[in-house]
Amino acid sequence: MEFVGYVTEYIHLRENNESLARENALLKAKLPGAFYENQLITTVISDSSRSQTYSYINARAINNSVNKRNNYLTLDKGSKHGIKSEMGVISSSGVVGIVKDVSEHYCTVMSLLHKNIRLSARFKNNNYFGSVTWNGADFTIAQLSEIPKHVKFNIGDTLVTTRYSSIFPDGIIIGTVHYSQDAPGGSFQNIDLKLSTEFSNLSHVYIVENVLKKEKKMLEDLTQSEDDN
């Protein structure tokens, strides 16, 4: 009878454990992390002085890399939320990258830490502009090129996006001057930028759409085709 009692107690214990496991699974399924974030906050900014209108959509980074030559992020917003390829992505601290591929609920972003990114940038205090690229060496440092030797600036000066971009609004911070030297045998300077965005610690970002981008491109393509004929 004692053996039967042990068996009965074991069976009850196992049933209780299974019941607790089911309850735990149910509780975990109700935790915030178990849900797809479907809330969409869209902000539209109109800037009549530049004749452009930008919309901003909040998103979360759910995957990210910084240790590759070509780095990407995955965001929790997709075509269902109006996301399209070639939209800009920024954080509260600066430029992040450009949307590449889009599915219904997600999108991938070509990070500024990617060999194919070339971003138009200008000095905030004097408007001289050049191009920002990344050489793959340090995920906190990017390179600024095409700045003539006669342009004066200081370590710590800020670089921002330019009005020539059809992806990013003018004036979004990119980084600050970290190091510079004259390029050998040329008339330009080699400049390193300390990136303002902490790519190893990205969480919440904003996807930016220039709603007049299509109109601008159509006009520019028309002008170019007329010149080619």
KOLDRENGU-113997 format. One record per residue (C-alpha): residue number from 1; x, y, z. Coordinates in Angstrom, 1 decimal. Each point is the difference from the previous one (the first is absolute). Example, Ala and Ser with C-alpha at 12.3 -4.5 7.8 and 13.67 -1.06 7.14 Angstrom:
KOLDRENGU-113997
<1 <12.3 -4.5 7.8>>
<2 <1.4 3.4 -0.7>>
***
This chain:
KOLDRENGU-113997
<1 <0.0 0.0 0.0>>
<2 <2.9 2.3 0.7>>
<3 <1.3 -0.5 -3.5>>
<4 <-3.4 0.8 -1.5>>
<5 <-0.1 3.2 2.1>>
<6 <3.4 1.0 -1.4>>
<7 <-1.2 -0.7 -3.6>>
<8 <-3.2 2.0 0.6>>
<9 <1.9 2.9 1.5>>
<10 <2.4 0.0 -3.0>>
<11 <-2.8 0.1 -2.5>>
<12 <-1.7 2.9 1.8>>
<13 <3.4 1.8 0.2>>
<14 <0.5 -0.5 -3.7>>
<15 <-3.5 1.2 -0.8>>
<16 <0.6 3.1 2.2>>
<17 <3.3 0.7 -1.8>>
<18 <-1.7 -0.3 -3.4>>
<19 <-2.8 2.3 1.2>>
<20 <2.6 2.6 1.3>>
<21 <1.9 -0.3 -3.3>>
<22 <-3.2 0.8 -2.0>>
<23 <-0.7 2.9 2.3>>
<24 <3.5 1.4 -0.4>>
<25 <-0.2 -0.4 -3.8>>
<26 <-3.3 1.9 0.1>>
<27 <1.5 2.8 2.1>>
<28 <3.0 0.3 -2.2>>
<29 <-2.2 0.2 -3.1>>
<30 <-1.6 3.1 1.6>>
<31 <3.3 1.8 0.6>>
<32 <0.7 3.0 -2.2>>
<33 <2.9 -1.6 -1.7>>
<34 <-2.2 -2.8 -1.3>>
<35 <-2.1 2.4 -2.1>>
<36 <0.7 1.7 -3.4>>
<37 <-0.1 3.7 0.5>>
<38 <-2.8 1.2 -2.2>>
<39 <-0.3 3.5 1.3>>
<40 <0.8 2.6 -2.7>>
<41 <0.9 3.6 0.8>>
<42 <0.4 2.2 -3.1>>
<43 <1.1 3.6 0.2>>
<44 <-0.1 2.3 -3.0>>
<45 <2.3 3.1 -0.1>>
<46 <-0.7 2.6 -2.6>>
<47 <2.9 2.4 -0.8>>
<48 <-1.3 2.6 -2.5>>
<49 <3.3 1.8 -0.1>>
<50 <1.5 -3.0 -1.8>>
<51 <-3.2 -1.2 -1.7>>
<52 <0.4 -3.5 1.4>>
<53 <-2.2 -2.1 2.3>>
<54 <1.3 -2.9 2.1>>
<55 <-1.8 -2.6 1.9>>
<56 <1.5 -1.9 3.0>>
<57 <-1.0 -3.5 1.0>>
<58 <1.2 -1.4 3.3>>
<59 <1.6 -3.5 -0.1>>
<60 <2.1 -2.4 2.1>>
<61 <3.2 -1.6 -0.9>>
<62 <-0.4 -3.7 0.5>>
<63 <3.3 -1.1 -1.6>>
<64 <3.3 1.9 -0.6>>
<65 <3.6 -0.6 -0.9>>
<66 <3.1 2.2 0.3>>
<67 <2.9 -2.5 -0.5>>
<68 <-0.4 -0.7 -3.8>>
<69 <1.2 1.9 -3.1>>
<70 <-3.7 0.4 -1.0>>
<71 <-2.2 0.5 3.0>>
<72 <-3.8 -0.1 0.1>>
<73 <-2.9 0.5 2.5>>
<74 <-3.4 -1.6 0.1>>
<75 <-2.9 2.2 1.1>>
<76 <-3.5 -1.0 1.1>>
<77 <-1.8 2.0 -2.6>>
<78 <-0.8 -1.1 -3.6>>
<79 <-2.3 0.6 -3.0>>
<80 <-3.0 -0.3 2.3>>
<81 <1.1 3.2 1.6>>
<82 <0.8 1.9 -3.2>>
<83 <3.8 -0.8 0.0>>
<84 <1.7 0.0 -3.4>>
<85 <3.5 -0.6 -1.3>>
<86 <2.4 3.0 0.1>>
<87 <-1.7 1.7 2.9>>
<88 <2.5 1.6 2.5>>
<89 <0.4 -1.2 3.6>>
<90 <1.2 2.2 2.8>>
<91 <0.2 -0.2 3.8>>
<92 <-0.3 2.7 2.6>>
<93 <3.8 0.4 -0.3>>
<94 <0.5 0.0 -3.8>>
<95 <0.0 -1.8 -3.3>>
<96 <-0.4 -3.8 0.1>>
<97 <-0.4 -1.2 -3.6>>
<98 <-2.3 -0.7 -3.0>>
<99 <-2.8 -2.5 -0.3>>
<100 <1.0 -2.8 -2.4>>
<101 <-2.6 -2.9 -0.1>>
<102 <-3.5 0.0 1.4>>
<103 <-2.5 -2.8 0.9>>
<104 <-3.5 0.4 1.5>>
<105 <1.1 0.5 3.6>>
<106 <3.8 0.6 -0.2>>
<107 <2.7 1.9 -1.9>>
<108 <3.7 -0.3 -0.3>>
<109 <2.2 3.1 0.2>>
<110 <3.4 0.5 -1.7>>
<111 <1.9 1.5 2.9>>
<112 <2.3 3.0 -0.4>>
<113 <2.6 -2.7 0.9>>
<114 <-0.2 -1.4 -3.6>>
<115 <2.4 0.3 -2.9>>
<116 <-2.8 1.1 -2.4>>
<117 <-1.2 2.9 2.1>>
<118 <1.1 3.5 -1.3>>
<119 <-1.7 2.8 1.9>>
<120 <0.1 3.7 -0.9>>
<121 <1.2 2.0 3.0>>
<122 <0.8 3.6 0.8>>
<123 <1.6 1.9 2.8>>
<124 <-2.7 1.5 2.2>>
<125 <1.9 3.2 0.5>>
<126 <1.2 0.8 -3.5>>
<127 <-2.1 -2.1 -2.5>>
<128 <3.1 -1.5 -1.8>>
<129 <-1.1 -3.5 -1.1>>
<130 <1.5 -3.4 -0.8>>
<131 <-0.8 -3.7 0.1>>
<132 <0.0 -2.3 3.0>>
<133 <0.9 -3.7 -0.4>>
<134 <1.2 -2.7 2.3>>
<135 <3.3 -1.9 -0.5>>
<136 <-0.9 -2.9 2.2>>
<137 <2.7 0.5 2.7>>
<138 <-1.9 1.4 3.0>>
<139 <-3.8 0.1 0.4>>
<140 <0.2 3.3 1.9>>
<141 <2.0 1.8 -2.7>>
<142 <-0.9 1.0 -3.6>>
<143 <1.9 1.8 -2.7>>
<144 <-0.8 3.4 -1.6>>
<145 <1.4 0.7 -3.5>>
<146 <0.0 2.7 -2.7>>
<147 <0.7 2.8 2.5>>
<148 <2.5 2.5 -1.7>>
<149 <3.2 0.8 1.9>>
<150 <-0.9 3.6 0.4>>
<151 <-3.1 -0.7 2.1>>
<152 <0.6 0.9 3.6>>
<153 <-1.6 -2.0 2.8>>
<154 <0.8 -1.3 3.5>>
<155 <0.1 -3.3 1.8>>
<156 <-3.5 -0.5 1.4>>
<157 <-1.9 1.9 -2.7>>
<158 <-3.3 -1.6 -1.0>>
<159 <-0.9 -1.5 -3.3>>
<160 <-3.7 -0.3 -1.0>>
<161 <-2.0 -1.2 -3.0>>
<162 <-0.5 2.4 -2.9>>
<163 <-3.0 1.2 -2.0>>
<164 <1.3 -1.8 -3.0>>
<165 <-1.2 -3.3 1.5>>
<166 <-3.4 -1.3 -1.1>>
<167 <0.0 -2.5 2.8>>
<168 <0.9 2.0 3.2>>
<169 <-1.1 3.4 1.1>>
<170 <2.6 2.7 0.1>>
<171 <1.8 0.4 3.3>>
<172 <-0.1 -3.5 1.5>>
<173 <3.2 -0.5 1.9>>
<174 <2.5 -2.6 -1.3>>
<175 <3.0 0.5 2.2>>
<176 <2.9 2.3 1.1>>
<177 <3.5 0.5 -1.4>>
<178 <2.3 -2.4 1.8>>
<179 <3.2 0.3 -2.0>>
<180 <1.3 1.6 -3.2>>
<181 <3.0 0.3 -2.3>>
<182 <0.8 1.2 -3.5>>
<183 <-0.4 -2.8 -2.6>>
<184 <3.5 -0.6 -1.6>>
<185 <0.3 1.2 -3.5>>
<186 <-3.4 1.6 -0.3>>
<187 <-2.1 3.0 0.9>>
<188 <-2.3 -1.6 2.5>>
<189 <0.1 -1.1 3.7>>
<190 <-0.3 -3.4 1.7>>
<191 <-2.5 0.4 2.8>>
<192 <-1.2 -2.5 2.6>>
<193 <-3.4 0.5 1.6>>
<194 <-1.1 -1.2 3.4>>
<195 <-3.5 -1.3 -0.8>>
<196 <-2.8 1.5 2.2>>
<197 <-2.1 -3.2 -0.1>>
<198 <1.1 -2.8 2.3>>
<199 <-0.6 -2.9 -2.4>>
<200 <0.8 -2.7 2.7>>
<201 <-2.8 1.3 2.2>>
<202 <-2.9 0.7 -2.4>>
<203 <-3.6 -0.6 1.2>>
<204 <-2.6 2.5 -1.2>>
<205 <0.4 1.7 -3.4>>
<206 <-2.1 2.1 -2.4>>
<207 <-0.7 -0.9 -3.6>>
<208 <-0.1 3.2 -2.2>>
<209 <-1.9 0.5 -3.2>>
<210 <0.4 3.0 -2.3>>
<211 <-3.5 0.0 -1.5>>
<212 <1.2 2.3 -2.8>>
<213 <2.9 -2.2 -1.0>>
<214 <-1.8 -1.6 -2.9>>
<215 <-1.0 3.4 -1.5>>
<216 <3.6 1.3 0.4>>
<217 <1.5 -3.1 -1.7>>
<218 <-2.5 0.1 -2.9>>
<219 <0.9 3.6 -0.7>>
<220 <3.7 -0.7 0.2>>
<221 <-0.3 -3.0 -2.3>>
<222 <-2.0 2.0 -2.5>>
<223 <2.6 2.7 -0.1>>
<224 <2.8 -2.5 -0.4>>
<225 <-1.8 -1.8 -2.8>>
<226 <-0.5 3.3 -1.8>>
<227 <3.7 0.7 0.2>>
<228 <0.9 -3.5 -1.3>>
<229 <-2.2 0.5 -3.1>>
***
